[in-house]
Amino acid sequence: MARILIVDDSPTEMYKLSGMLEKHGHEVLKAENGADGVALARQEKPDAVLMDIVMPGLNGFQATRQLTKDAETSHIPVIIITTKDQETDKVWGTRQGAKDYLTKPVDEDTLIKTLNNVLAG
């Protein structure tokens, strides 16, 4: 299926999201912070990125902006997955270039449906 990069500093979230994706046949790449996520996306060119917001150093908004504004990675859709559920966060996330915005805890059906939508373009 697709190669999906998960950028999240929580080992628990990483485990849960990886399990859901692998169950549906996706290959998973992992980064534990925004800077590593941006570097890995540039290097590996995944089909999509699942981005947390609250992380040390480069946060998910900043990392999403870097990916979506860079000619090398701007074609890669970013889905923000975060505990931040305020409308202003959602608006800001899409302004940074995110294709969709999901709130944790995300259920498997919603994740896979959203992922399929962004992969389909």
N, C-alpha and C positions, 0 to 999 in steps of 0.2 A: 504494500500500500504506500503510505507516505512516510517521509522522514520528518519527525516533529521535534523541535528543540523546546525543552521545558527550562525556563529560567525562574528558579524559586529557591530561596534560602532555607526553606523548611524541609527537612528530610521526610517528614510525614506526608506533606503535600506532594513532594517529588515521587514518593512511593505510590501514593494513591493515583495520581495522574498517570504515571508510567504504567501501572497495572491496567487502567482503563484503556489506554492507547494500545498497549501490546496485545490485549485481549481481542482487539479489533484489527490486528495484523500490522499495526504501524511500528516503524523503527523509531526508537527514542534516543535523542541526544540530550545531555543534561549540563546545565551550568548553574552554579550556586549564587551568582550575583550578576548585576547588570553589565559590568565591564567584561566579565568572562562570556556572558551571553552574546554581547555584540561581537566580540572576537571570534567566538565559535560560529556564529551565523555567517560572518564574512568568510571564514575558512571552509565551512561545510555546506553552505547554501541549502539549508533545510527547506522543506515544502511549506512549513508554517512554524510560528513561534507562539508558545503559551507563556505569557509574561506576568509575573507577580509585580506588585507596585512597591510594597514596603520591603526594601532590602538595604543592607549597609553599602556605603559608597554610592555608586551610580544607581539611582532608583529606577523603577520600571518605566515611569513617564519619560525620564531622560534617555534610557536605553531604547525605548520605542521610537522616540524622536530621531535618535541617531540612525537606527535601522531604516526608518521610512524616508529619511532625507538623503541617505547615501545611495548613489546610483548603483553601487554593487549589490545592495540588499533591499532596495525599495520595492522590488517585485514580491518579496516574501511577506505574506499576510501575518500580522501580529494580532493575537487575541489576548486581551488582558484578563487575567483571572486573579481576583483579589478580594480581601475582606472589606475594602473601602466601597461602601454602597451608596454614597451620597450622589445625588444627581450631578452636582458640580464635578465630582471625580469622573463620572461617565463622560460628561461633555469634554473635560480636559483630556481624557484618554483618547477620544476620537479626534480631538484637535491635534494630538501628537502623531496621528496616523493609524491608530489601531482600527482594525476592521470590525471588531466586536468587543464586548465587555461583559464578562460573567462574574458573578459574585460567589465567593466561597461560602459554604461548601457547595461545590458544583456536582450535580448528579451526572451519571454516565450518559444517559440519553441526551441531555442538553449539551454536554461536551461534544459528543460524537456528531450530533446534528449541526451544531455551530461550526465545527471543524469541517464537515463535509460541505457546508455552505460556502465557507471562505476558500476552500480548495477548488470548488467549482467555479469560483470567480464571481 
